[in-house]
Amino acid sequence: GGECTWVWVGDRVAAMAPRELLRRRRERLSKTPGGATYGAIVVTATIAAASTHDDRVWAILAKTAATLVVFWLAHLHSAIIASRFDDPDEPLRGVVWDCVVHDLPMLEVGLVPFAALACGAIGLVDAAVAVRAAMIIGVGELFAVGVARARRSELDWVRSSAMGALYAAVGGALVALKVAIH
């Protein structure tokens, strides 16, 4: 009931209930499903690839985080360039801020898989369990993005679930590839 979290809202800090935070997160992810999907695929694929070559969870976490940030910066850079071509007179500061906010879901989808990896890195769970959990969470993020995208298009729950399953199938294929290689 009375629990809240302090968050940035625009240019100020505000108290917000966890339910409202989740609602806003779903809204952000459904507005930019491409970026969220791309981020989830990068995270899941990098965890799969890194865990094939390294069993140290902290190293898998570091490689995955670094890879996601590099891809996000490249995506951000190209979005800024595209925006400057569309409107060269718009102030750069506003363009950069708008692109950062718009592309944030690409980074945001990595947070929960990173938390799973962090639990393995500090010894709360077995390393192999942490890696598997992070990959399953990555696939789950893809499912959630697919469902959110479908619900935004006002599809019924059956079609939304099918869309989520299609998005998750991509992540599942990445995990299966990891298992086949390993």
MONORHU-V429916 format. One record per residue. N is the residue number from 1. OMEGA is omega in degrees with one decimal (* if undefined). D_CENTER is the distance of its C-alpha to the mean C-alpha in whole Angstrom. Layout:
<<N | OMEGA | D_CENTER> <N | OMEGA | D_CENTER>>
//
This chain:
<<1 | -170.8 | 28> <2 | -179.2 | 29> <3 | 176.0 | 25> <4 | 178.5 | 23> <5 | 178.2 | 21> <6 | -177.0 | 21> <7 | 172.8 | 19> <8 | 174.6 | 19> <9 | -175.7 | 20> <10 | -177.4 | 21> <11 | -179.5 | 24> <12 | 177.0 | 25> <13 | 179.8 | 24> <14 | 174.7 | 24> <15 | -178.8 | 24> <16 | 177.8 | 21> <17 | 179.4 | 22> <18 | 178.8 | 19> <19 | 178.2 | 19> <20 | 176.2 | 19> <21 | 178.8 | 16> <22 | 178.2 | 14> <23 | 179.0 | 16> <24 | 178.3 | 14> <25 | 177.7 | 11> <26 | 179.5 | 12> <27 | 179.1 | 14> <28 | -178.3 | 11> <29 | -178.9 | 9> <30 | 177.2 | 12> <31 | 179.4 | 13> <32 | -177.2 | 11> <33 | 179.3 | 10> <34 | 179.8 | 10> <35 | 178.7 | 8> <36 | 178.9 | 5> <37 | 179.6 | 7> <38 | 178.5 | 8> <39 | 179.9 | 5> <40 | 178.2 | 5> <41 | 178.5 | 8> <42 | -179.2 | 9> <43 | -176.4 | 7> <44 | -179.9 | 10> <45 | -179.4 | 12> <46 | 176.4 | 13> <47 | -179.9 | 13> <48 | -178.5 | 15> <49 | -177.2 | 17> <50 | -178.0 | 18> <51 | 175.3 | 19> <52 | -175.6 | 21> <53 | -174.4 | 23> <54 | 178.5 | 22> <55 | 176.9 | 23> <56 | -173.2 | 22> <57 | -179.9 | 19> <58 | 179.0 | 19> <59 | 177.2 | 19> <60 | 178.0 | 16> <61 | -179.1 | 14> <62 | 179.8 | 16> <63 | -178.8 | 15> <64 | 178.9 | 12> <65 | 179.7 | 11> <66 | 179.6 | 14> <67 | -179.9 | 13> <68 | -179.8 | 9> <69 | 179.0 | 11> <70 | 178.5 | 14> <71 | 178.7 | 12> <72 | 178.6 | 11> <73 | 177.6 | 14> <74 | 178.6 | 16> <75 | 178.9 | 14> <76 | 179.4 | 15> <77 | -179.0 | 18> <78 | 177.0 | 19> <79 | 178.4 | 18> <80 | 178.4 | 20> <81 | 179.7 | 23> <82 | 179.4 | 23> <83 | 179.5 | 23> <84 | 175.8 | 26> <85 | -179.4 | 27> <86 | -178.0 | 27> <87 | -176.4 | 29> <88 | -178.2 | 30> <89 | 179.3 | 32> <90 | -179.6 | 29> <91 | -175.7 | 29> <92 | -177.9 | 26> <93 | 178.9 | 25> <94 | 178.4 | 24> <95 | -178.9 | 22> <96 | -179.0 | 20> <97 | 179.7 | 19> <98 | 179.5 | 18> <99 | 178.5 | 16> <100 | -179.0 | 14> <101 | -179.1 | 14> <102 | -175.3 | 13> <103 | -179.8 | 10> <104 | 178.7 | 9> <105 | 177.1 | 6> <106 | 176.0 | 5> <107 | -172.9 | 5> <108 | -178.6 | 4> <109 | 178.6 | 2> <110 | -172.5 | 4> <111 | -176.7 | 7> <112 | 173.7 | 8> <113 | 178.1 | 9> <114 | 178.2 | 10> <115 | 177.8 | 12> <116 | 178.6 | 14> <117 | 179.4 | 14> <118 | 177.7 | 16> <119 | 176.1 | 18> <120 | -177.8 | 19> <121 | -179.1 | 20> <122 | 173.5 | 22> <123 | 177.7 | 24> <124 | 176.3 | 23> <125 | 177.5 | 22> <126 | -177.8 | 23> <127 | -178.5 | 21> <128 | 178.3 | 21> <129 | 179.6 | 20> <130 | -179.2 | 17> <131 | 178.8 | 16> <132 | 179.6 | 17> <133 | -180.0 | 15> <134 | 178.9 | 12> <135 | 177.3 | 12> <136 | 177.7 | 13> <137 | 177.5 | 10> <138 | 176.7 | 8> <139 | 176.6 | 10> <140 | 176.3 | 11> <141 | 177.7 | 7> <142 | 177.0 | 8> <143 | -178.2 | 12> <144 | 178.5 | 11> <145 | 178.2 | 9> <146 | 178.8 | 13> <147 | 179.9 | 15> <148 | 178.8 | 13> <149 | -179.4 | 14> <150 | 179.0 | 18> <151 | 176.4 | 18> <152 | 176.8 | 18> <153 | 177.0 | 21> <154 | 172.4 | 23> <155 | 178.6 | 23> <156 | -174.9 | 24> <157 | 178.7 | 23> <158 | 178.8 | 24> <159 | 177.3 | 23> <160 | 177.2 | 19> <161 | 177.2 | 19> <162 | 177.2 | 20> <163 | 176.8 | 17> <164 | 178.8 | 15> <165 | 177.4 | 17> <166 | 177.6 | 17> <167 | -178.2 | 13> <168 | 179.8 | 13> <169 | 176.7 | 16> <170 | 177.8 | 14> <171 | 177.7 | 12> <172 | 177.4 | 16> <173 | 177.9 | 17> <174 | 178.9 | 16> <175 | 177.9 | 16> <176 | 176.8 | 20> <177 | 178.5 | 20> <178 | -179.7 | 19> <179 | -179.8 | 22> <180 | -179.6 | 25> <181 | -175.4 | 24> <182 | * | 25>>
//
